[in-house]
Amino acid sequence: MHYDMEGRTPFGHSRAEDRVVFVRNVYLWLMGGFAVAGVGAMSAPYIANALVPAMGNAFIWVLFIAQFGSLMWASAVSRRKPLNRYAYALFTYICGVFAGILVSLVAQVSGPGVVMTAFGMTAADFLLLTAVAVFSKADFSFLRSFTIVGLGVMFFGSLAAAIFHLETLGLLVSGVAVIACSAKILWDTSAMLRTQDFSDPAGFALSLFVSLYNIFISLLRLLGGRRN
């Protein structure tokens, strides 16, 4: 997008107006992702009842691989319409299925109050971090290295904990995930408010969705007291 000396496009839009539209689109994508994830969560019991008897423990690993693969696809096509919509919807749906299964297990063991607490804490965390990024107007790109290391620990630590059934490691990794993904929200929100490229709202929404999803899942594991 090209701007004249007064910061306006050939269509008469200012940078500020275009940024408002861009930020609005990011959050519309984000809300759409959570709507699709909600559908996935509601369908989770039916999917689990249909596939777990046939696949056993392999079901969770297939779901994990599908989740990771759809995330890579959604990231790769975030600027390509309409593929970005299909990829984003597929990823958020699979996340919803996984979250729905975990929510059901945690609610059975620890009660629905734990689920509501995790949801409330995730929402509060997001609102607080967004407010900090918006009102401070600070550049949080300095969190980049910390966030990348934290996400690496989260990914490989979660795999190790799942493969070798390391309960304590799994809880520690969940704590790291909450901190790292919270830092990622600050970084992403700051970048969203500073970028001059308004062509990728889907990419920003995807990144925010992944952070919020991981915070919620990690809080469920921490508050639930143990993996199921």
C-alpha positions as CSV (number, residue, x, y, z in Angstrom):
1,M,0.0,0.0,0.0
2,H,1.4,3.4,-1.0
3,Y,0.8,6.6,0.9
4,D,1.2,10.2,-0.1
5,M,3.0,12.9,2.0
6,E,-0.1,13.3,4.2
7,G,-0.3,9.6,4.9
8,R,-3.2,8.8,2.7
9,T,-3.7,6.1,0.1
10,P,-4.9,6.7,-3.4
11,F,-8.4,5.9,-2.1
12,G,-8.2,8.7,0.6
13,H,-7.7,6.3,3.5
14,S,-5.1,7.3,6.2
15,R,-2.7,5.0,7.8
16,A,-4.7,5.2,11.1
17,E,-7.9,4.3,9.3
18,D,-6.3,1.3,7.5
19,R,-4.7,0.2,10.8
20,V,-8.1,0.3,12.6
21,V,-9.6,-1.9,9.8
22,F,-6.6,-4.3,10.0
23,V,-6.8,-4.7,13.8
24,R,-10.5,-5.2,13.6
25,N,-10.0,-7.9,10.9
26,V,-7.4,-9.6,13.1
27,Y,-9.8,-9.9,16.0
28,L,-12.7,-11.0,13.7
29,W,-10.5,-13.8,12.5
30,L,-9.6,-14.6,16.1
31,M,-13.2,-14.7,17.2
32,G,-14.1,-16.9,14.2
33,G,-11.3,-19.3,15.1
34,F,-12.8,-19.7,18.6
35,A,-16.2,-20.2,17.2
36,V,-15.0,-23.0,15.0
37,A,-13.0,-24.4,18.0
38,G,-16.2,-24.4,20.0
39,V,-17.9,-26.5,17.3
40,G,-14.9,-28.9,17.5
41,A,-15.2,-29.1,21.3
42,M,-18.9,-30.0,21.1
43,S,-18.2,-32.7,18.5
44,A,-15.2,-34.1,20.5
45,P,-17.2,-36.7,22.4
46,Y,-18.7,-38.2,19.2
47,I,-15.4,-38.3,17.5
48,A,-13.7,-39.9,20.5
49,N,-16.4,-42.5,20.9
50,A,-16.2,-43.4,17.2
51,L,-12.4,-43.5,16.9
52,V,-10.9,-44.4,20.3
53,P,-12.3,-48.0,20.4
54,A,-10.6,-48.7,17.0
55,M,-7.4,-46.7,17.4
56,G,-6.8,-46.9,21.2
57,N,-3.9,-44.7,22.4
58,A,-2.9,-44.0,18.8
59,F,-5.9,-41.6,18.5
60,I,-4.2,-38.9,20.6
61,W,-1.0,-39.1,18.6
62,V,-2.9,-39.0,15.3
63,L,-4.8,-35.9,16.6
64,F,-1.5,-34.3,17.6
65,I,0.1,-34.9,14.2
66,A,-3.1,-33.6,12.5
67,Q,-3.0,-30.5,14.7
68,F,0.7,-29.8,14.0
69,G,0.3,-30.4,10.3
70,S,-2.8,-28.1,10.0
71,L,-0.9,-25.4,11.9
72,M,2.0,-25.6,9.4
73,W,-0.5,-25.4,6.5
74,A,-2.4,-22.5,8.0
75,S,0.8,-20.6,8.6
76,A,2.0,-21.2,5.0
77,V,-1.2,-20.0,3.3
78,S,-2.2,-17.2,5.7
79,R,-2.0,-14.7,2.9
80,R,-3.7,-16.8,0.2
81,K,-7.4,-16.5,-0.2
82,P,-9.5,-18.6,0.2
83,L,-7.1,-21.3,1.3
84,N,-6.3,-19.4,4.4
85,R,-9.9,-19.7,5.6
86,Y,-10.0,-23.4,5.1
87,A,-6.6,-24.0,6.7
88,Y,-7.4,-21.8,9.7
89,A,-10.8,-23.4,10.1
90,L,-9.3,-26.9,10.0
91,F,-6.6,-26.1,12.5
92,T,-9.0,-24.4,15.0
93,Y,-11.5,-27.2,14.6
94,I,-8.8,-29.8,15.5
95,C,-7.7,-27.7,18.5
96,G,-11.3,-27.6,19.6
97,V,-11.6,-31.4,19.4
98,F,-8.4,-31.8,21.5
99,A,-9.5,-29.2,24.0
100,G,-13.0,-30.8,24.3
101,I,-11.5,-34.2,25.1
102,L,-9.2,-32.7,27.7
103,V,-11.9,-30.5,29.2
104,S,-14.1,-33.6,29.6
105,L,-11.3,-35.6,31.4
106,V,-10.4,-32.7,33.7
107,A,-14.1,-32.0,34.6
108,Q,-14.6,-35.7,35.4
109,V,-11.6,-35.8,37.7
110,S,-11.4,-32.3,39.2
111,G,-14.8,-30.9,38.6
112,P,-16.2,-28.3,36.1
113,G,-15.0,-25.5,38.4
114,V,-11.4,-26.1,37.3
115,V,-12.4,-25.8,33.6
116,M,-14.2,-22.5,34.3
117,T,-11.2,-21.2,36.3
118,A,-8.8,-22.0,33.5
119,F,-11.1,-20.3,31.0
120,G,-11.5,-17.2,33.1
121,M,-7.8,-17.0,33.8
122,T,-7.0,-17.3,30.1
123,A,-9.5,-14.5,29.2
124,A,-8.2,-12.3,32.0
125,D,-4.6,-12.9,30.9
126,F,-5.4,-12.0,27.3
127,L,-7.3,-8.8,28.2
128,L,-4.6,-7.7,30.6
129,L,-1.7,-8.3,28.1
130,T,-3.7,-6.7,25.3
131,A,-4.3,-3.6,27.5
132,V,-0.6,-3.4,28.4
133,A,0.5,-3.6,24.7
134,V,-2.1,-1.0,23.6
135,F,-1.8,1.6,26.3
136,S,1.9,1.4,26.9
137,K,2.6,1.6,23.2
138,A,5.8,-0.2,23.9
139,D,7.8,-2.3,21.4
140,F,7.9,-5.8,22.9
141,S,10.0,-7.3,20.2
142,F,12.8,-7.7,22.8
143,L,10.8,-10.7,24.0
144,R,11.5,-12.5,20.8
145,S,14.4,-14.6,22.0
146,F,12.8,-15.5,25.3
147,T,9.6,-16.5,23.6
148,I,11.3,-18.7,21.0
149,V,13.3,-20.5,23.7
150,G,10.2,-20.9,25.8
151,L,8.1,-22.3,22.9
152,G,11.0,-24.8,22.1
153,V,11.0,-26.0,25.7
154,M,7.2,-26.3,25.6
155,F,7.2,-28.3,22.4
156,F,10.0,-30.7,23.1
157,G,9.3,-31.0,26.8
158,S,5.6,-31.9,26.1
159,L,6.7,-34.6,23.7
160,A,9.2,-36.0,26.2
161,A,6.6,-35.9,29.0
162,A,4.0,-37.7,26.9
163,I,6.4,-40.3,25.5
164,F,8.0,-41.2,28.8
165,H,5.0,-40.5,31.0
166,L,6.9,-37.9,33.1
167,E,4.2,-36.3,35.2
168,T,6.3,-33.7,37.0
169,L,8.0,-32.6,33.7
170,G,4.6,-32.2,32.1
171,L,3.5,-29.8,34.8
172,L,6.7,-27.9,34.7
173,V,6.4,-27.6,30.9
174,S,2.8,-26.3,31.3
175,G,4.1,-23.6,33.6
176,V,6.7,-22.6,31.0
177,A,4.0,-22.6,28.3
178,V,1.8,-20.1,30.2
179,I,4.8,-17.7,30.6
180,A,6.1,-18.1,27.1
181,C,2.7,-17.8,25.4
182,S,1.9,-14.7,27.5
183,A,5.1,-13.1,26.3
184,K,4.1,-14.1,22.7
185,I,0.8,-12.3,23.1
186,L,2.6,-9.1,24.1
187,W,5.1,-9.5,21.2
188,D,2.4,-10.2,18.6
189,T,0.0,-7.5,19.8
190,S,2.9,-5.0,19.8
191,A,3.8,-6.1,16.2
192,M,0.2,-5.9,15.1
193,L,0.0,-2.3,16.3
194,R,3.3,-1.3,14.6
195,T,3.3,-3.2,11.3
196,Q,3.0,-1.3,8.1
197,D,1.9,-4.5,6.2
198,F,-1.8,-4.8,6.6
199,S,-2.2,-7.8,4.2
200,D,-2.0,-10.7,6.8
201,P,-4.7,-10.4,9.4
202,A,-5.1,-14.2,9.3
203,G,-1.4,-14.7,10.2
204,F,-1.7,-12.5,13.3
205,A,-5.0,-14.1,14.4
206,L,-3.4,-17.6,14.0
207,S,-0.5,-16.6,16.2
208,L,-2.8,-15.1,18.9
209,F,-5.1,-18.2,18.7
210,V,-2.1,-20.6,19.2
211,S,-0.9,-18.6,22.3
212,L,-4.4,-18.5,23.9
213,Y,-5.0,-22.1,23.1
214,N,-1.8,-23.2,24.7
215,I,-2.4,-21.0,27.8
216,F,-5.8,-22.6,28.3
217,I,-4.6,-26.1,27.8
218,S,-1.6,-25.5,30.1
219,L,-3.8,-24.0,32.8
220,L,-6.1,-27.0,32.6
221,R,-3.2,-29.3,33.2
222,L,-1.8,-27.2,36.1
223,L,-5.2,-26.7,37.8
224,G,-6.3,-30.2,37.2
225,G,-3.3,-31.4,39.2
226,R,-2.4,-34.3,36.9
227,R,-2.5,-35.5,33.3
228,N,-5.2,-37.9,32.4
